[in-house]
C-alpha cells in the first residue's frame, strides 16, 4: 500500500502533462483542416510551397 503514495502523484503528474500537451495542440490550430490532409496525401501533384 505504500507504493500508492508514489503512484498516485506520478499518474496525476503524467495526466497533467498530457492535458497540457493536448491544450497546446488545440490552441496552436493543429486540428483545423483534417479533410485537406486526407486529400493532399492522395494527390499526385507536388506542392513545393505549402501554405503556412
PAKEBA-385646 format. One record per atom (N, C-alpha, C, O): residue number from 1; residue in one letter; atom name; y negated, x negated, z. Coordinates in steps of 0.05 Angstrom, whole numbers, plus 32768, in hexadecimal, padded with zeros to 4 digits. Example, Ala and Ser with C-alpha at 12.3 -4.5 7.8 and 13.67 -1.06 7.14 Angstrom:
2
+-----+----+----+------+------+------+
!   i ! aa ! at !    y !    x !    z !
+-----+----+----+------+------+------+
!   1 !  A !  N ! 8072 ! 7EF8 ! 809C !
!   1 !  A ! CA ! 805A ! 7F0A ! 809C !
!   1 !  A !  C ! 8042 ! 7EF8 ! 809C !
!   1 !  A !  O ! 8042 ! 7EE3 ! 80A9 !
!   2 !  S !  N ! 802D ! 7EFF ! 808E !
!   2 !  S ! CA ! 8015 ! 7EEF ! 808F !
!   2 !  S !  C ! 7FFF ! 7EFE ! 809D !
!   2 !  S !  O ! 7FE9 ! 7EF4 ! 80A1 !
+-----+----+----+------+------+------+
//
This chain:
52
+-----+----+----+------+------+------+
!   i ! aa ! at !    y !    x !    z !
+-----+----+----+------+------+------+
!   1 !  X !  N ! 8018 ! 7FF0 ! 8000 !
!   1 !  X ! CA ! 8000 ! 8000 ! 8000 !
!   1 !  X !  C ! 7FE7 ! 7FEF ! 8000 !
!   1 !  X !  O ! 7FD1 ! 7FF8 ! 7FF8 !
!   2 !  X !  N ! 7FE9 ! 7FD6 ! 8009 !
!   2 !  X ! CA ! 7FD1 ! 7FC5 ! 8009 !
!   2 !  X !  C ! 7FC8 ! 7FBE ! 7FEC !
!   2 !  X !  O ! 7FB1 ! 7FB8 ! 7FE8 !
!   3 !  X !  N ! 7FDB ! 7FBF ! 7FDA !
!   3 !  X ! CA ! 7FD3 ! 7FB9 ! 7FBE !
!   3 !  X !  C ! 7FC0 ! 7FCD ! 7FB2 !
!   3 !  X !  O ! 7FB0 ! 7FC7 ! 7FA0 !
!   4 !  X !  N ! 7FC0 ! 7FE6 ! 7FBD !
!   4 !  X ! CA ! 7FAE ! 7FFB ! 7FB3 !
!   4 !  X !  C ! 7F91 ! 7FF4 ! 7FB9 !
!   4 !  X !  O ! 7F7F ! 7FFC ! 7FAB !
!   5 !  X !  N ! 7F8D ! 7FE4 ! 7FCE !
!   5 !  X ! CA ! 7F72 ! 7FDC ! 7FD5 !
!   5 !  X !  C ! 7F66 ! 7FCB ! 7FBE !
!   5 !  X !  O ! 7F4E ! 7FCB ! 7FBA !
!   6 !  X !  N ! 7F77 ! 7FBD ! 7FB0 !
!   6 !  X ! CA ! 7F6E ! 7FAC ! 7F99 !
!   6 !  X !  C ! 7F6F ! 7FBB ! 7F7F !
!   6 !  X !  O ! 7F5D ! 7FB8 ! 7F6E !
!   7 !  X !  N ! 7F84 ! 7FCB ! 7F7B !
!   7 !  X ! CA ! 7F87 ! 7FD8 ! 7F61 !
!   7 !  X !  C ! 7F73 ! 7FEE ! 7F5C !
!   7 !  X !  O ! 7F6A ! 7FF1 ! 7F45 !
!   8 !  X !  N ! 7F6B ! 7FFD ! 7F6F !
!   8 !  X ! CA ! 7F58 ! 8013 ! 7F6B !
!   8 !  X !  C ! 7F3D ! 8009 ! 7F62 !
!   8 !  X !  O ! 7F32 ! 8012 ! 7F4E !
!   9 !  X !  N ! 7F31 ! 7FF5 ! 7F70 !
!   9 !  X ! CA ! 7F17 ! 7FEB ! 7F66 !
!   9 !  X !  C ! 7F19 ! 7FDD ! 7F4B !
!   9 !  X !  O ! 7F07 ! 7FE0 ! 7F3B !
!  10 !  X !  N ! 7F2F ! 7FCF ! 7F46 !
!  10 !  X ! CA ! 7F32 ! 7FC2 ! 7F2C !
!  10 !  X !  C ! 7F34 ! 7FD7 ! 7F16 !
!  10 !  X !  O ! 7F27 ! 7FD3 ! 7F01 !
!  11 !  X !  N ! 7F43 ! 7FEC ! 7F1A !
!  11 !  X ! CA ! 7F46 ! 8000 ! 7F05 !
!  11 !  X !  C ! 7F2B ! 800F ! 7F01 !
!  11 !  X !  O ! 7F24 ! 8016 ! 7EEB !
!  12 !  X !  N ! 7F1C ! 8014 ! 7F17 !
!  12 !  X ! CA ! 7F02 ! 8021 ! 7F14 !
!  12 !  X !  C ! 7EEE ! 800F ! 7F05 !
!  12 !  X !  O ! 7EDE ! 8018 ! 7EF5 !
!  13 !  X !  N ! 7EF0 ! 7FF5 ! 7F0A !
!  13 !  X ! CA ! 7EDF ! 7FE2 ! 7EFC !
!  13 !  X !  C ! 7EE5 ! 7FE1 ! 7EDF !
!  13 !  X !  O ! 7ED3 ! 7FE1 ! 7ECE !
!  14 !  X !  N ! 7EFF ! 7FDF ! 7ED8 !
!  14 !  X ! CA ! 7F07 ! 7FDE ! 7EBB !
!  14 !  X !  C ! 7F00 ! 7FF8 ! 7EAD !
!  14 !  X !  O ! 7EF8 ! 7FF8 ! 7E96 !
!  15 !  X !  N ! 7F03 ! 800F ! 7EBB !
!  15 !  X ! CA ! 7EFB ! 8028 ! 7EAF !
!  15 !  X !  C ! 7EDD ! 802A ! 7EAA !
!  15 !  X !  O ! 7ED4 ! 8035 ! 7E96 !
!  16 !  X !  N ! 7ECE ! 801F ! 7EBD !
!  16 !  X ! CA ! 7EB1 ! 801E ! 7EB9 !
!  16 !  X !  C ! 7EA9 ! 800C ! 7EA2 !
!  16 !  X !  O ! 7E96 ! 8013 ! 7E93 !
!  17 !  X !  N ! 7EB6 ! 7FF6 ! 7E9E !
!  17 !  X ! CA ! 7EB1 ! 7FE5 ! 7E87 !
!  17 !  X !  C ! 7EB7 ! 7FF4 ! 7E6D !
!  17 !  X !  O ! 7EA8 ! 7FF2 ! 7E5A !
!  18 !  X !  N ! 7ECD ! 8002 ! 7E6D !
!  18 !  X ! CA ! 7ED4 ! 8012 ! 7E55 !
!  18 !  X !  C ! 7EBF ! 8027 ! 7E4F !
!  18 !  X !  O ! 7EB8 ! 802C ! 7E38 !
!  19 !  X !  N ! 7EB6 ! 8035 ! 7E64 !
!  19 !  X ! CA ! 7EA1 ! 8049 ! 7E61 !
!  19 !  X !  C ! 7E87 ! 803E ! 7E57 !
!  19 !  X !  O ! 7E7B ! 8049 ! 7E45 !
!  20 !  X !  N ! 7E7F ! 8027 ! 7E61 !
!  20 !  X ! CA ! 7E67 ! 801A ! 7E58 !
!  20 !  X !  C ! 7E69 ! 8011 ! 7E3B !
!  20 !  X !  O ! 7E56 ! 8014 ! 7E2C !
!  21 !  X !  N ! 7E80 ! 8007 ! 7E34 !
!  21 !  X ! CA ! 7E85 ! 7FFF ! 7E18 !
!  21 !  X !  C ! 7E84 ! 8017 ! 7E05 !
!  21 !  X !  O ! 7E78 ! 8015 ! 7DEF !
!  22 !  X !  N ! 7E8F ! 802D ! 7E0D !
!  22 !  X ! CA ! 7E8F ! 8045 ! 7DFD !
!  22 !  X !  C ! 7E72 ! 804F ! 7DFA !
!  22 !  X !  O ! 7E6A ! 8057 ! 7DE4 !
!  23 !  X !  N ! 7E63 ! 8050 ! 7E0F !
!  23 !  X ! CA ! 7E47 ! 805A ! 7E0E !
!  23 !  X !  C ! 7E37 ! 8047 ! 7DFC !
!  23 !  X !  O ! 7E25 ! 8050 ! 7DED !
!  24 !  X !  N ! 7E3C ! 802D ! 7DFE !
!  24 !  X ! CA ! 7E2D ! 801A ! 7DEC !
!  24 !  X !  C ! 7E33 ! 801F ! 7DCF !
!  24 !  X !  O ! 7E21 ! 801F ! 7DBE !
!  25 !  X !  N ! 7E4C ! 8024 ! 7DC8 !
!  25 !  X ! CA ! 7E53 ! 8029 ! 7DAC !
!  25 !  X !  C ! 7E47 ! 8043 ! 7DA2 !
!  25 !  X !  O ! 7E40 ! 8045 ! 7D8B !
!  26 !  X !  N ! 7E46 ! 8057 ! 7DB3 !
!  26 !  X ! CA ! 7E3A ! 8071 ! 7DAB !
!  26 !  X !  C ! 7E1C ! 806E ! 7DA6 !
!  26 !  X !  O ! 7E11 ! 8078 ! 7D93 !
!  27 !  X !  N ! 7E0E ! 805F ! 7DB8 !
!  27 !  X ! CA ! 7DF1 ! 805C ! 7DB6 !
!  27 !  X !  C ! 7DEA ! 8049 ! 7D9F !
!  27 !  X !  O ! 7DD3 ! 804A ! 7D95 !
!  28 !  X !  N ! 7DFC ! 8037 ! 7D96 !
!  28 !  X ! CA ! 7DF5 ! 8026 ! 7D80 !
!  28 !  X !  C ! 7DFE ! 8031 ! 7D65 !
!  28 !  X !  O ! 7DFF ! 8023 ! 7D51 !
!  29 !  X !  N ! 7E04 ! 804B ! 7D65 !
!  29 !  X ! CA ! 7E0A ! 805B ! 7D4D !
!  29 !  X !  C ! 7E21 ! 8050 ! 7D3D !
!  29 !  X !  O ! 7E20 ! 804F ! 7D24 !
!  30 !  X !  N ! 7E37 ! 8048 ! 7D4A !
!  30 !  X ! CA ! 7E4E ! 803E ! 7D3B !
!  30 !  X !  C ! 7E60 ! 8055 ! 7D32 !
!  30 !  X !  O ! 7E73 ! 8050 ! 7D23 !
!  31 !  X !  N ! 7E5B ! 806D ! 7D3A !
!  31 !  X ! CA ! 7E6C ! 8084 ! 7D33 !
!  31 !  X !  C ! 7E5D ! 8097 ! 7D21 !
!  31 !  X !  O ! 7E64 ! 80AF ! 7D20 !
!  32 !  X !  N ! 7E48 ! 808E ! 7D13 !
!  32 !  X ! CA ! 7E37 ! 80A0 ! 7D03 !
!  32 !  X !  C ! 7E44 ! 80AA ! 7CE9 !
!  32 !  X !  O ! 7E40 ! 80C2 ! 7CE3 !
!  33 !  X !  N ! 7E53 ! 809A ! 7CDB !
!  33 !  X ! CA ! 7E5C ! 80A1 ! 7CC0 !
!  33 !  X !  C ! 7E7A ! 809C ! 7CBD !
!  33 !  X !  O ! 7E82 ! 808A ! 7CAE !
!  34 !  X !  N ! 7E8B ! 80AC ! 7CCA !
!  34 !  X ! CA ! 7EA8 ! 80A8 ! 7CC6 !
!  34 !  X !  C ! 7EB2 ! 80B0 ! 7CAA !
!  34 !  X !  O ! 7EC5 ! 80A5 ! 7CA1 !
!  35 !  X !  N ! 7EA5 ! 80C3 ! 7C9D !
!  35 !  X ! CA ! 7EAD ! 80CB ! 7C82 !
!  35 !  X !  C ! 7EA7 ! 80B5 ! 7C6E !
!  35 !  X !  O ! 7EB7 ! 80B0 ! 7C5C !
!  36 !  X !  N ! 7E90 ! 80A9 ! 7C71 !
!  36 !  X ! CA ! 7E88 ! 8094 ! 7C5E !
!  36 !  X !  C ! 7E9B ! 807C ! 7C5F !
!  36 !  X !  O ! 7EA1 ! 8070 ! 7C4A !
!  37 !  X !  N ! 7EA4 ! 8075 ! 7C76 !
!  37 !  X ! CA ! 7EB7 ! 805E ! 7C79 !
!  37 !  X !  C ! 7ED1 ! 8064 ! 7C6A !
!  37 !  X !  O ! 7EDC ! 8052 ! 7C5D !
!  38 !  X !  N ! 7EDB ! 807C ! 7C6D !
!  38 !  X ! CA ! 7EF4 ! 8082 ! 7C60 !
!  38 !  X !  C ! 7EF2 ! 8083 ! 7C42 !
!  38 !  X !  O ! 7F05 ! 807D ! 7C33 !
!  39 !  X !  N ! 7EDB ! 808A ! 7C38 !
!  39 !  X ! CA ! 7ED7 ! 808A ! 7C1B !
!  39 !  X !  C ! 7ED1 ! 806E ! 7C10 !
!  39 !  X !  O ! 7EDA ! 8068 ! 7BFA !
!  40 !  X !  N ! 7EC4 ! 805E ! 7C20 !
!  40 !  X ! CA ! 7EBE ! 8043 ! 7C17 !
!  40 !  X !  C ! 7ED7 ! 8032 ! 7C15 !
!  40 !  X !  O ! 7EDA ! 8021 ! 7C03 !
!  41 !  X !  N ! 7EEA ! 8036 ! 7C27 !
!  41 !  X ! CA ! 7F02 ! 8026 ! 7C27 !
!  41 !  X !  C ! 7F14 ! 802C ! 7C0F !
!  41 !  X !  O ! 7F23 ! 801B ! 7C06 !
!  42 !  X !  N ! 7F11 ! 8044 ! 7C04 !
!  42 !  X ! CA ! 7F21 ! 804C ! 7BED !
!  42 !  X !  C ! 7F13 ! 8047 ! 7BD2 !
!  42 !  X !  O ! 7F1F ! 804A ! 7BBD !
!  43 !  X !  N ! 7EFA ! 803F ! 7BD3 !
!  43 !  X ! CA ! 7EEA ! 803B ! 7BBB !
!  43 !  X !  C ! 7EF2 ! 8020 ! 7BAE !
!  43 !  X !  O ! 7EF8 ! 800D ! 7BBC !
!  44 !  X !  N ! 7EF0 ! 8020 ! 7B93 !
!  44 !  X ! CA ! 7EF6 ! 8007 ! 7B84 !
!  44 !  X !  C ! 7EDC ! 7FF7 ! 7B80 !
!  44 !  X !  O ! 7EDE ! 7FE0 ! 7B77 !
!  45 !  X !  N ! 7EC5 ! 8002 ! 7B85 !
!  45 !  X ! CA ! 7EAC ! 7FF4 ! 7B81 !
!  45 !  X !  C ! 7EA7 ! 7FE1 ! 7B98 !
!  45 !  X !  O ! 7EAB ! 7FE7 ! 7BAF !
!  46 !  X !  N ! 7E9D ! 7FC9 ! 7B91 !
!  46 !  X ! CA ! 7E95 ! 7FB6 ! 7BA6 !
!  46 !  X !  C ! 7E78 ! 7FBA ! 7BAD !
!  46 !  X !  O ! 7E67 ! 7FBF ! 7B9C !
!  47 !  X !  N ! 7E73 ! 7FB9 ! 7BC7 !
!  47 !  X ! CA ! 7E58 ! 7FBD ! 7BD1 !
!  47 !  X !  C ! 7E4F ! 7FA3 ! 7BDE !
!  47 !  X !  O ! 7E55 ! 7F9D ! 7BF5 !
!  48 !  X !  N ! 7E3F ! 7F93 ! 7BCE !
!  48 !  X ! CA ! 7E37 ! 7F79 ! 7BD7 !
!  48 !  X !  C ! 7E1F ! 7F7B ! 7BEB !
!  48 !  X !  O ! 7E1B ! 7F69 ! 7BFB !
!  49 !  X !  N ! 7E11 ! 7F91 ! 7BEA !
!  49 !  X ! CA ! 7DFA ! 7F95 ! 7BFC !
!  49 !  X !  C ! 7DFE ! 7FAF ! 7C0B !
!  49 !  X !  O ! 7DF3 ! 7FC4 ! 7C04 !
!  50 !  X !  N ! 7E0E ! 7FAF ! 7C20 !
!  50 !  X ! CA ! 7E13 ! 7FC8 ! 7C2F !
!  50 !  X !  C ! 7DFA ! 7FD1 ! 7C3F !
!  50 !  X !  O ! 7DE9 ! 7FC1 ! 7C45 !
!  51 !  X !  N ! 7DF8 ! 7FEA ! 7C44 !
!  51 !  X ! CA ! 7DE1 ! 7FF5 ! 7C53 !
!  51 !  X !  C ! 7DE3 ! 7FEB ! 7C70 !
!  51 !  X !  O ! 7DF9 ! 7FE8 ! 7C7B !
!  52 !  X !  N ! 7DCC ! 7FE6 ! 7C7C !
!  52 !  X ! CA ! 7DCC ! 7FDC ! 7C98 !
!  52 !  X !  C ! 7DD4 ! 7FF1 ! 7CAC !
!  52 !  X !  O ! 7DD6 ! 7FEC ! 7CC4 !
+-----+----+----+------+------+------+
//
